[in-house]
């Protein structure tokens, strides 16, 4: 819903090409803060706040992809200080973290149904840290919360406005490659 509007998209790079460089002028406390997650060919994952680097600087450093959402959960092994006072709503959440270059972890917390109310961002940061991540980032949550493993959705979508659904997305973060995942349309 942000594309085509005056609302900043954040710094976005896909496959080494800048899609957007329009971000906030300073760090914000609201959701989404448009913090940035950058991914590199050598397996590195880095996180930054808006305006720490431009899209051109990311490209010069070799970033293949830059996502904008957040908030940052962990940076250099430390919990982002905003999480102790902000981003405290209990919601469905998705986060991704790096233990070391090429070694990633993803966590999805269900919410908005009887089995789970969701989690706040501090909980997500603490779980990532406990699992060994040194860098971690919040991806979009709520009805965008979806984790697929080997071609199968493994979380139950929450309820929003009386309906259970996963919001359609123009792009995803995918990790891995397997000959075992069916690529035909028959499921």
Secondary structure by P-SEA (a helix, b strand, c coil): cccccccccccccccccccccccccccccccccbbbbbbcccbbbbbbccccccaaaaaaacccbbbcccccccccccccccccccccccccbbbbbbccccbbbbbbbbccccccccccaaaaaaaaaaacccbbbbccccccccccccccccbbbbbcccccccccccbbbbbbccccccccccc
